[in-house]
Each structure stands twice: as structure tokens, then as C-alpha cells.
């Protein structure tokens, strides 16, 4: 309700703008009487582009109608009777208008609330010029609004001068006509008697001389008026162009950059509403000045007076046409980008928007937008204005869409909801480039006229680069290409050039952004985590962050060349960690339970200083998307010696069978999460509740548990021998001395690999066999125990 109280205090033009938000589509009385309820609803939580969220909009509509009806029922007295009727009428009106399309109500109210907030902020800045804008709005926004006010004054000034010029010219023409009438009278004097002719001629000649002298002076004055007016318009257009540069080349480009970084997990790019309001103000003022210039041109054609003004007017006309053309073409943008990893035969959606479409009445004859996929070379040719009209690199289904005008928000946009890439035509690859490094883009085109066919525009815009895949196995490498492009491309580049190498701090920023977004956590990568990643990336042992500040990483090091001694790249390993975390371990990372980015030696050094039974969780160095448990315990083969054990890594496949918390709960020798937290304090709330022991229908519910077949001696541990029905998992030891303790007997075990570790696939198969065995019907003796 606080916003509505502030909105009611607006004055002048701001108040008129606020009042213009309301009408039959949403009466201002509804805003007033339901102000607190309206401002308390989560309108922004509904994405109006997602049809599956329409039920939320329908619920809000129903609640709004109920609130109105409740408000109407509580009105008492004579005045209350009229208000009761009016509010009841509004409830029926809104129900009838928005029931078929509840999303439009959400769109309408979001637009109203945003605009009110903007107007209140602008008014606050004008009244308190020494105070920065609220909500962290940059000081630059205030400067933009000040320039708009200056442009408004200048445009009004030239409008006043134009009217004066028009009145002066009209009076000049009247006087000029009078001089022609006098000349005609002089020509007709020949038929008069001489005496009368001389008398009349003297009088007419005197009037003619006086009038011609006035006409000469007035012609010079008119010429000066025209010249002064043209020079004023020249200054106005220069300021308009400068303001347009700030909005289109700075603010809009920054919005596009934020949109690109959002593809890497950066913060949302933000609403386009404020940019649209600026662009609409620009369009309005440019069009007013264009009309003024055309009126001056008409006046000069009506009364030609030799001078430099004609050439200046031609120049002004050309300039203002260039400005409006640049504005229209620059504000045809992609509001919602297509997926940057685009799989063939898969439905996707995108939204294209013309920010000045409503102001220039483009919606009066709604244009159609066409989407085409093109490759990098075709995109380069397009930007060079080479003829590429019929070029494409594939076939997109449902690639035509008519732009729709949403009256409540004033937006003109095309929503492609069911596009699908049917096929792709790849170009010849260069060198070591793989198919997941080849970049395409979706080209959106449209054609429309402005000002009653005065100006015709053919607008185009390119999507962010997309990598086309045909199988899910290519997603990992395709994501690497997209991440590198989004993070390191320069504004205004040639499509789609990116640097081949970047500094390590630059890459760290991109990796941290991606990690936080995918894991949906405020806990990003710490400096220690980034040092670990640097050690992995550069095969270094240095623990000093400063050693990596000036190091660079090439694209090949990032995702072409395998890490030393491994069959995967740096990115593939890091992406495996992300996939594991976001699917199964997100909560544990947010709790701080997973250290993760440690190597075996670091884990050993940390654990040997802690009591037996202390454990930690770290990501596997040798397996993509693996996490292992390392813990410290007594050496069962040598009294008094302590050693660090590392459990064979768990992967997504393991956690789909049994969760990490359950597995840790199963292992009784794990007591404290590093450094000293009792494990139950950290993990118990995530454990699966124990199964009921009740038996029904002759079946016993199976249970899978984690055991490690090694005897440990830890304080307070109650390690069972392990049941053959349990799933086994193997630990590999790391001893505190450089000795080989031969923990495993030298027997031939087909389940163990050369390093004494279980083969994961065979282990999983055994677990499934056990589960199938337990699902078999029980012996008749069980039936007697059933109640």
C-alpha cells in the first residue's frame, strides 16, 4: 500500500502518466480500494510466457474478484450504497474480461506496479537532487531523465517558433497578395481620364512602394526565422542522437550483455520496461521533430525565398530519418533467447520484441517475424550487408509468428512457442574443431511501415550463438563452447570471434558464476577451491593464489586436451562435479558439509591431525562426477598406526540407488565430519526414515545398505560384520607412513581391479540381484505372522 500512497502524491506530467495507466481494462477505483492486497501478491513469481503457469494467474484473478466482492459487501450508508454497486460491477467486469486470458491480468498489473514505482522514483529524484536513486538505480538514469526534460523543452521551443514562423508567413502572403492587387489596379488606370489617372496612380504607387519595402524587409526576416529555426532543430537532433547513443549503444547493449551472462548463470538481465519507456520517449521526440522539419519544408515550398535554409533542411530531414531508422532497427531485440545448446527434433521457445512498436503504431498492421538458422560465415556476410536472403543452415519448424500488441503493457512482441529444429547443415570444420565447437545463430527478420507508409523498415536481429547437438552425450562439450563464448566475447565483435586464451582470474569468475547458478547456492567457489582448480588445470603444486594471477588458459587446455594421465578435459571434470552436485548433493554443499575440492594428499594431511572416525567428502580426481569419503582410522594390521582410507567414488548412478546421507549413516565407523561435527548433526535430517517391519501380501520390503568389508577400530563404533544381502563398497588405504601394508590378502577376486577396488558395474549388478531376491514371495512360515 506504501506505493499507492506515494503514487497519489505525484504531480504534473507524472500524475497524468499514472492516471493513464487505468481505464476500463483496470479501473483506478480497484487499485485504490484493493491497494494493500494488490501490492502483497507475488505477481513477479508468474512467468507470463509459460502457459503451464496459467493456473496461478487464474487463482489470482479469482482472489481479486473475491476481494472486490468482499469489499463491496462491507460498504454501509448512503455513499457506501453507490460504492457497493460500483465495486460489484467492477468485479463482474474484470471476471468477464480476464477469465478467458488470466495471464493478461498479471501482465497488466505487473506493468501498472512497475510504472508507478518508476514514476515515484523519478519524482523522488527531482525533489531530492542530492540523493541517489532508490533501489540502487544508477545515477546515470537520473541524467537520462534530465536530458529528456531538456529535449522536451527544446522541442516545445521549436514548436513555438514554428507557429510564429507560420503566422508571419501567412501574413506575408496576405500582404504579397495585396501588392499584386495594387499592381493590377495600376495596370487598369489607362482607361481613366488623365487627371483622375494621375491622382490614383500617385496614391497607388505610394502604397506599392511602401508595401514592397515592407515585403523585402519581411522576406529577410522570414529567412532569418527559418535559418534560426533550422539551427535550433539541428541542435535538438544532435542532443537526440547523443541521448539515443546513451540508451541504445550503452544501456541496451549492457542489457544484452547481462542477458548473455545470464546464460552462464549470471543474475537476470532485468526487465525491459524502463528501456522501452526511454525508447518510446526517444521515438516520440524524434517523430515530433521530424514532423516539425516537414512542416518547415512545406512552408519553404509554399513561399520559396532564396537562401541556405533549403540545403540545411535537406540535411536535417536526412539526419532525422537516420536517427529514427537507427532507433527502430536497434530496438528490434530478442527478449527471450532460444536455448544456446539446441538439440534437433526438440521443441523450444523464444520471444522477439520491438521496443518502439506501440509508440509508432506498428501494431495497426501487425508484422510477421520469420526465424532462420544460419552459420557463422552466413552471419558475417549478413553484417557486411552481403546478399544472404535465401541462405540458411537448417530447417526450423513453426518459424513464422505474427507480432502481438498487449495493450495493458504497451508491448509489441512475437512469441514463438513451438519451434523445433528439424535438421541442420554443418559446414566444413577447421583443424581440431569438433561439431560441438561449431556455432550457429537464429536470425529473426520482419518488415513493416511507419507513419502511414512514410518509412519502410526491414529489421533483423541475431540470437546469441547456439551449438546444435543431436544427442544428449554432446551436451557437456556444447555447454563448454557456450560458456566460453558468453563469458569472453567482446561487444560488437565479428560473429562469433572469441579470444583463444584468457587469464585465470577471468576464467575463475566464469566458473564460479556457472557453479553457483547450477547448484543454486550462494556458497560459491572459495579461494582455496580455485587454487585446487588451478593446480588441476596447470598441473601445478603451488598453494599460493598469487602464482596464478597472471597465468592464462587456452581453449584447448579448457576443453580439447585431456588432463595429464586422464581421458577427460578440465571442463569435463568440472562439469561432472556440477551435475553431481545439482542432482544429488545441493543441500549438503549449501550446509558446508562437502569440502569437495581437495586432493588425496590434502585430505590425508587434514585427517591425520583429527581423532579416528573423522571423515570428509572430496571430489574424485580420477572419475568424472565422482565423490569419495576419506576418513582416518587405526591400521587393522599394525597396532598403533593410523591411516587414511578413501572409499571408491560414488557417482550419480550410486545416489539414485541410495543417498549420500543414508550411506554415511550406514557406515558406523564414520563418526565426525571434519573438523569435529557429529555426523548425525549434519546428515540425519536427510536420511530416509526406516522401513516398517510389517509384512503384507506375502512380501518383505527389501532394503539396501552400505558396508565396507574392512575391520576398523574407532571409538564408540559398532561395526557389524555385514550381511550378504548388503551392497559392498571398497576402501583404498592411504597410510601415514610410506609403507605398503597389504590390507587385502593376495587372492584372486574377480570383483576387484588391479588396485584392489571393486568394479562399479558388477557391484551394481550384485545389488540389483539382491533386491530381486528379496522381492521373491516369502516362505509359508511368514503367513502365520500376518495380522
N, C-alpha and C positions, 0 to 999 in steps of 0.2 A: 504493500500500500504506500510505502515511502516514495516510490517512483511516481505514483499518480499524484500525490500531494505536491511534489516538485514540478510535475508537468503542468499542473493548474496555475503555477506561478510564472509560466512563460509569458513573454510579451512580444508584441510586434509580429514580425515575419515568422518567428519561431512558433508563436501561438497559432498563427494561421496554418503553418505546416502540420502542427499537431492535430488541429481540428480537421484538416483534410484527410487524415487517416481514417476517419469514421464516416459512416453512411449507412445505407440500407444493408450492406454486407456485414456490418458490425456496428450497431448503434452506440453512440458515445455514452448513453444512459446505462447500457450494460457494463461498460468499462467503469463507470462511476460507482454504481451500486455493488458491483462484484469485484472491486479493485483488490481487496485483500486476497480473495480466493484466486483470482486470475494470477497474481504475482507469486502465489505459493505453489502453483503447479509446475511440474518438470517438463515444460514444453520442449526444451532442447534435447531431452532424452529420446525424442521421437525423430527418427530419420524419415523425412517425408518422401525420400526416393525409394524406400523399401516397402513394398506392398504388404509384406508379412507383418509389418508393424501397424497396419490399419486398425486392428482391433483396439490398440491403445488409444488411437485418435477417436475411435467410436466411443470408448469408455469416457474420455474427457468431454466429448460432446454431450453425452447423456448426463454426466455430472453437472455440466454447465447449465443445461436446461432445468435440471432438478433444483440447482441453487437459485435460479431465476424464479422458478415456481414457488420455492420456499420463501424467498424474499417478498414475492407478491402477496403471499398469504398472510404475512406479518404486518402489512400496511393497514393502519387504522385511521379513522377520522375522515373528514371531507376531502382533504388533499390526498390522503392515503388511498381513497377510493379510486381516484383518477390514475394514481401511480400503479395501483394494483392491476387495473385494466391494461395499462401500457406495458408493464413488465410481463404480464401473461401473454400479451400479443407478441412481444419480442421473443419469448420462449418458443412459441409456436413457429414464428418466422425463422429463427435460427435452426430449429429442428427440421423444418421443411427444406431450407436452403442447403444444409450441410449433411443431412442424413445420407444422401447418395454418394457424397465425397467428403468424409470427415477429415481427410488429410488437408483439404483446403482450409478448414478452420484452424488447424495447427499452423499452417503456413501463414495465414492471416494474422493470428495473434503473435506469433514469433516476430513478424515484421513490425507490428504495432509496438511491441515492447522494445525492440531494438531501436526503432526510430525515436521513440520517446526518450530512451536513455541517451542517445546521441545528442538530441536537442537540448536535454538538460545539461549534459556535459559541456556543450558549446556555450550555452548561456552562462554556466558557471565560470568558464574561462574568460568570457568577456567582462564579467563583473569582478573577477579576481585575476587581473593580468599577471600579477607576480607569482601566482601559484601554478604549478604544473598541472596537466590534465589528470583527472581521476583514473583509477584502474590502470595506471602505468601507461596511459596513452602517450605516445611520444610528443615532445614539444613541437615537432615538425608538423603535426596535424593542425595545431593552432596557427602556424604560419600559413598553411594551405588555406585555412578558412579566412584568414586576414587578407590573403591575395584575392580570394573570391569576392570579398566585400569591396576591395579596391576595383576589381573588374566590373562589379555591378555599378559602382559609382561612375566609372569611365564610360560604360555602355549607356547609362542613363544620360550622361552629359552629351555624348554624341547624338543621342536620340533628340534631346532638346535642341541642339544646334541644327540638326537635320530639319526639324519642324520650322525653325526660324528661316532657314535657307529656303524651304518650300514656300513659306508665306511671302518672303521677299521676292522670290522668282515669280510667284503668281501675280503680285502687284506690279512687277516689272513688265510682265506680259500684257497686263491691262493697259499700262501706260504706253507700251510699244504699239498696241492696237490703236490707242488714241492718236499717236503720231501718224500712223497710217491713215486714219480718218481725216486728220488735218491736211495731209498731203493730197488726199482725194478731193477735199474741198478746194484746195489751191488749184488743182487741175480743172475744176469746173467753173472757175471765175471768168474764163474767156467769154462766156455768154452774157455776162453782166455789163451794164453801161460802164464807161470808163471811170467816172467819178466814184461810183459805188464799188467798182472792182479795186481801185487803188486803196480805198478805205478798208475794205475787207481783207485785201492782200496784206496790208501793213500789219493788221491785227493778227492774222493767221501766221504770218512769217515770224512775228514776235513770239507767239505761243509755241511755234515749231522749234525755234532756236532754243527757247528755254527748256522745252521738253527733251530735245536731243542732247543738250548739255547734261540734263539730269540722267538720261538713259546711259550716256557714256560713263558718267561717274558711277551709276548704279551697276553697270556691267562690270566695271573694275571691282566694285565691292562684292558682287556675286562671285566673281572669280576668286577673290581672296577668301570668301566664306567657304567656297568649295575646296580650295587649297588647304585652308586651316582644318576643315573637317576631315579631309583625306589624311592629313598628317596625324590628327588625333586617332583616327582609326588605325593608322599604321602603328602607333604606339600601343593601342589596345591589342592589336593582333600579336605584336611582339611579346606582350605580357601573357596573352593567352597561350602562345606557343611555349613560353617558358613554364607556365603552370602545367601545361599538358605534358611537358618533358618530366616534370617532377612526379606527376601522377602516373603516367603510363610507363615512362622509362625507368623510374625509380621505384615507386610504391607497388605498381603492378608486377614489375619484374621481381621485386622482393617477395611478393605473394607467390609467384610462380616458383621461386627458389625454395620457399618454405614448403610448397606443395611437393617439390621434388625430394626434399629432405624427409618429408613425412613418409615417403615411400621407403625410406631406410629406418623408419621408426621414430623420426623426429616429432616434435609437437605438431598438432593440427595446424594447417595453414591459416585457419581463421575464416570468418565469414567474408563474403564478397560484398555485403550490403553497403559498407562505408565506401568502398572503392566505386561501387555502382553509383552511389549518391554524388560522388565527386565527378565521375564521368558524365553523369546526366547534367550536372551544373555546367560542365565544360561544353557539352553538346548544345545546351540551351543558349549559352552566351555566344558560342561560335555561330549558331544559326541566327541569332538576333543581329550580330554584326554583319553576317552575310546578307541578310535582308536589308540592312541599312546601306551597305555598299551597292546593292542592286537598285535601291531607290535613288541613290545619288547618280548612278549611271543613267537611270530613266530621266532624271532631271536634266542631265547634260545632253541627252539626246533630244529632249523636248526643247531645250534652249542652248544650242551649241555656242560656246564662247571660246575662241582660240586660246590655248594656254597649255601648261604642263600637266594640268589635272587629269586629262584623259589617259595619259600614259600611266600616271600614278594609280588611277582607278583600275586599269587593266592588271597592274601588278598586285593590287590589293585583292582583286577578285581571284586571281590565281593563287595567292597566298592563303586566303581563307578556304578555298576549295582543297588545297593541300592539307590544311590543318584538320578539316572535318574528315577528309579521306583517311588520314593517319589515325585519327581517333576511332573511326568505325572499324577499320581493319585491325587495329591493336586490341580492341575490346571484344573481339570475337575469340573467346577463350574456352578451354576445357575445364569445366568446374569439377568434374569427377573423372579422373584419368582411367583408361582401361587398365586391366592387370598388366604389370610390366613383365611378368612371366606368364606368357599366354599359351595355353595348351589347345591344340587343334581339337575340333569337334566338342568344344566345351562352351557353354553359354556364359556370356559376360555382359556387363552393362557399363555405360558411360553417359556423361551429360555435357552438352555444349551450351554455352550461354553467350548472348550478345548484350553487353552491359548497357548500351545506349539504345537498345531496340525499342523499349517502351517510350522513351522520350522522343525518338524520331518517328514514332508511329509505324515502325516496320511491321508490327503485328496486324495492321489493317489489311495487309495482303501477305499472310504468313508464308515465309520462305521455307524451302525444303533443304535439309542438310544431308549430304552424302558422305559416307565413310569409305576409305580405300586404304589398304595396307601397302606400303612401299618400303623399299630397302634403303640402305644408307646412301648409295650412289644416286638413286632417284630423288632422295630428299635434298642432296647437294644441288642437283640440277634444278630442282624446284626453287630453291632460294636464289639461284642465279638467274631466275626468270626464263630458263630454257623450256622449250615446249615438252611438257610431260603429261599432257592432258589424258592420254589413254594408257599411261604406264601404271602397272600395278604388279605386286609380287605375290598375289594370292587372291582368294575369293572369300569375302565376308558375307554371310547370310544376314538378312534383315538390316541392310546397311543404309537405308533411307528413312528419314524421320522428319516430320513437319514440326517447326518450332511452335511452341505453345506459349500464350501470354497468360500469366497469372495476375489478375487484376489486383488482388489483395496485396501483393508484394511488388507489383510493377516489374516482374522479371520476365524476360523472353528467353526460353531455353528449349532445347531438343533433348528428350530423354530416350536414349537407345537402351531398351530394357532386355532385349532378347537377341543380341548379336552372337554370332558364332563363326569362328574361322574354319572354313570348310577345308581349305588346302593352302599350302604355302610353297612358293617357288624360291629356292635358295640360289644365291649367286656363288661364283667360284670363290673358295676360301683362300686366304693368304697365309702362306707359311704354316706355322704351327697352330693357326686359329681353328678352333673346333666349332661345331654347329651352335653350341651354347654361348659362343662369343659373338655370333652374328647378330647385328641389331637391325630391327625394323621400326617403323613408326606408323601410326594410324593418321592418315590425312583426312581432315574434315573440311568440306567445301560447301559454300552456299552463295546464292546470288539474289539480290533484292534492290529495290529502288527507294530513294528518299526524297521527300518534298514533291510528291506528285510527279514522279519520274524525272525530276530535275537532275538528280545524280543517280547513277547506276553503280553498284558495288559488286565485285566478285571477291569474296573473302575466303581465306584459307587459314588453317592452323594445324600444327603438328602436335601429336601426343608426345609424351616422354618416350624414350626408346623402349621397345619391347623385345624380349627374347622369346622366340617361338619354340616350343617343345612338343614332342609327340608322345612322350612317356614320362611318368612321374619320376623315374630314375634320373632324368636330366634336370630336375628342379634345383638340386643343390648347386650345380655349376652355373646354371642360368641365373640363380639368385646372386652369385658372386659377381657376374657381369653387371647386373643391375645395381648392386650395392656400390661397386667401384665407379660406375657412371654417375649415379645420383650424388655421391659424395664429392667427386673431384672434377666434374665438368665445369667449365668456365661459362659465364653468361655470354651470349652472342657468338658462341663457337660455331665452327663449321660442323655440320652433322657427321658423325657423333664422336668428335675427337675428344680424347681424354689423355691426360699425362700417363706415360708408361711407368713412371715411378713417383712415389710421394714420400714425404717424411714420415717417420714412425709416429710422432705425435698426431699428425693428421689422420693416419690410419687408426690410431687408438680411439680418437674421437668418433670415427665412423663405427668401429666395432662396439664401443660402449653404447652408442645410440641404438644400434641394432639389438644388442643383447637386452637392454632394459625394456625395449618395446616388445620383443618376442616373449620374454619371461614375465612381462607385465609387472615390473618391480621398480621401486625407487632405489633399490640397492643395486648400483651399477658395479662396474669393474674397478676395484681399488688399484692404487699404485703398485702394490705387491702383485696383484693379478696381472697387471700389464707388464711388469718386469718378467713374470713367468712366460707370458706370451712372446715377449721379445727374445727370451732365451730360446724358446722353441723355434721362432721364426728365423733367427740368425745363428742358431747352433752355438750360442754363447753361454758362458758360465757366470758372467758378471751379474752381481745383485744390485749394482748402482744404477738408478734410473737415468742419471745424467749421461751415462755412457751411450744411451740410445737416442738422446735428444736430436742429434744431427744425422742419425742413420736414415737411410732411405730403403724403401721396399719396392721392388718392381712388381708388375702384374704377374710376371712368370713365377716369381717367388711366392706370390699370394695364391695363385690357383692354376699354375701349369706344371711346375716342378714339384715332385714328391719330396717330402721331408726326408732328411738323411736316414737311411735304414728303414723307411716305411714305404707303403704303397699308396699313400694318400697325401694330399696337399695340406698346407697350413689352413686354408679356408675350410676344406672338407672336415678337418678335425674340429675346428671351432664351430662350424655349423652343426656337427654331430652333437656337441655339447648343448647347443641351443635347443635342438629338437628334443633331446632327453629331458632337459630342464622344463621346457614349456608343457610337455606331455605328462610328466610324472612327478617332477621334483620342485615345482614352482614354490609351493608353500614352505618347503624345507630351506630353500635358498633365501626366501624372504625372512625366515626366522633366524638366519645366520648359522644354521646347522651344518651347512656344506661349505667347507673351505675351497674345495674343488681344484683350484689352480696351484697344485703342488707336484713336485716330482718325488720319486721314491726316497731319495736321499734326504730331502727336506722333511718328509713325513717321519723318517726314522729319527732324525735329529730332534724333532719336536716331541715325539712319543717317548723316547728313552729317558727323558727327564721327568716323566709322569708315572703315577702308580700303575701297576698291572691292571689290565682291563680297560685302560683308556684307549679310545679309538677316535679316528677321524675319517672323513669322506673326501676322496680326491678323484679327479678325473683321470681315466686311464691314458697313459702315453701311447700305448700300442694299439688301442682299439677305438675306432670311431664311435662316438656316442656311448662310451662305457664309463662307469664309475665304480670305484673299488673301496672297500673298507680296509683300513690299515689299523692294527692295534698292537699293543705291547703285552707280552706275557712271558712266563718262565719257559725256558727251553726244556721240553719234557725229557730230553736225552742227556742233559748235563745240568746237575743241580747247581743253583746259584747263578746261572747265566740267564740273562733276559734277552729277548729278541723281538723284532717287529715282524708281524705277519701281514701279508697282503692277500686279501680274498680275490679270487678271479673276478674280473669286472662284470658287473651287471649291465644289461642293455635294456632298451625299450621292450624287447620281447620278454625279458625276465619280469619286468614290473607289470606287464599286462597279465601275468600269472599270479604274482604276489607282490604287494607293495614294499617299498623300502622300509617303512616303519614296521610292518609285520615281520620282515626278515630280521631286522635288528632286534625286535622283541624275541624272536625265536632263539637267537644266539645268546645264551646265558653268560658266556664268558665276556661279553661286551658290557661294561658297567658304566663308564663315564665318557661322555662326549667331550673331546678336547675343548678347553683345558681341564675342566673339572665339573661339568654338569651331569647329574644323574640322568641316564638315558631316558628313563620314564618321564622325567620332567619335560623333555624335549619332544619325544616321539609318541607317547602313549595316546594323546588325543587324536592321532591319525591312524591308530591301529584298528583293524576290523574287529568288531565285537565277537566274542567266542560263539561258536555254533551251539545250538540247542542239542542236548543229548537224546531228545525224544526220537523215537523210531516210528515211522508211519508207512503204510503200504508196502511193508517188507523191504524197505531201502534204508541204508545208513548213509547220511550225507558225508561225502569224503572231505578230507582236509589235507592240505599240502603244507609242510613246514620246512624251514631252512635248517640244516645241520651242517657242521663241519667235522669231518672224521679225523680229528686230531685231539689228543688229550691235552687240556690246558690246566694250569694251576693258577687260579685267580682268586683273590679274597672274595668270600661270600658267593662264589659261583656254584651253581647246582647243575653241572653239565651231565645230561643223560647220555646214555650210550648211543642213542639214536635208533629209531625204529626202521626196519627195512621198507616201511611204507613211506618214509620221508624222502624228500628230494635232497640229494647230496650236493655240496659245493666245495670246492677245493681251495685251500690256502697255500700260498707260497711264502716261505720264511725269508726274512731279512735279519741276519744276526748282527749283534753289536760288535762282534769281532770278525776279522777277515778269515773265518774258518768255514769249512763245509761240514755241516752236522748230520747229513744223511738222514733227514727226517723220515723219508719214505724208504721202506725196505726194497731191496732190489728184486722185485718180482715183475713178471710180465703182466701188465694190466692194460687191456685194450681200451679202457676208458681214459687212461692218462696219456698226455702227449709227452714229447721228449723232455719237457721242463717239469714234468710231474703235475700238470694241470689237466683238468677234465676237458674233454671235447664238449663244447656247449650244446651242439645239436643233439648228440647222443644223450646228454644229461636231460635235455628237454623231452626227448622221446621216452626215456625211462619214467619221467614224471607223469607223462600222459598215460603210459601203460598202467602205472599205479592207480591213477584216477579212474581209468576204465575198470580196473579190477575191483575197486571199492564201490563202483556203481552197480556191480552184479547183484542179483537178488540174494538176500541173506538165507542162512540155513533155517530149517523149520523151528529150531530152538528159540529164535528171536520172536516168533509169533506169540509165544506164551508170555512175553514181557509187554506186549502191547496192551494198552488200556482201552 
